[in-house]
């Protein structure tokens, strides 16, 4: 079992529980799940789980959503000093798109 499965298993029940923190996300998940269920399509249900599982993991990881929401607020307020963003290769970049090799993920 992967670490993400430990935080939030990829089941409808676990996703529902995790998304309770974000009622608007929960409502959207429920609507999409019910629409897929009404089609009697296992593929459509799997697609809904694939779409919403990462959001559920974000909700289930303590402090993760708070950090992301704080970062968005800071960027919206123009306070992007000391923010570091990582690309797919784990390289660190400042908000001004400058390399930060001292912060690269190893």
N, C-alpha and C positions, 0 to 999 in steps of 0.2 A: 504494500500500500504506500502510495506517495505521500509526501508531507501535505500536499494540498488536499488529498483525500482524508487525511487525519483531521485537518482543520474543519473541513466541510465535505462530507461524502457527496458524491454526485447522484443524489436521490432527490425526488421531488419534495419529500418531507424535510430533508436537511436544508435544501435551498429555501423553502418556505420559512423555516425557522430563522435562518441567517438573515433573510431579507426583511424581517420584521423591523429592523433598525431603520430602514428606509421605506416608509409606507408607499411612496409613489412607485418605487421599484417593485415592491411586493405586489401591488395592484397590477402592474404591467405584466409581471411574470404569471400571475393567476389568469389574466385574460388570455395571454398567449397559450398557456397550458390548456385551458378549457377549449379554446378554438382548435388546438391540435387534437385533443381528446374527442371532440365532436366529429372530427374527420376520420376517426378510427385509424389513424396513421401512426404506426410505431416510429417511422422515420421522422415525422413531424414532431413527435414527442421528444425524440433524441435531439433534434435540432434546437428545440426550446431549452433542453438541459445544457447543451453545448453553449448556447448563447448566455444563459444566466448563471452558470456555475462560477465563472470568474468573478462576477459581481457578488455572489454569495460568499466566496472566499474572502474578498475584500472586506465584507461586513463582518465576517467571523474572526478575522485576525485582530486581536486587541490593539487598538490605537492606529491601525493602518488608515482607516477612513478619516480619522481626525487629522492625521498628518497630511493626507492628500487635500482635504478641504482647507486646511490651514495654508498649504502651498498655493492653492488656487486663489484664496483671499489675498495673500501677499502679492501675487502676480497682478491681480486685478487692481490692487492699491499702488502698484508701481514699486513695491519693495521686493526686488528680486536679488538683492545682494546676498551673497553666501548660499544661494540656491544652487544645487548641483543636479544635473540631469544626466542619465546614462543611456547610451545607445545600445543597439543589439549586441555589440561586441564587448560591452562592459566598460567602454571608455567614458570618462567624465567630461562634462561640458558645463560651462557657466550659462546663465540666462542670456548673456550677450554672445553666445555661440563661440566661446573661446575654450580651447582645450584646458583641462585641469588634470594633468597626469598624476599629480599628487593624490588625487581622489579616485583613480581607476580601481575598479573591482578586480581582484585577483582571483 
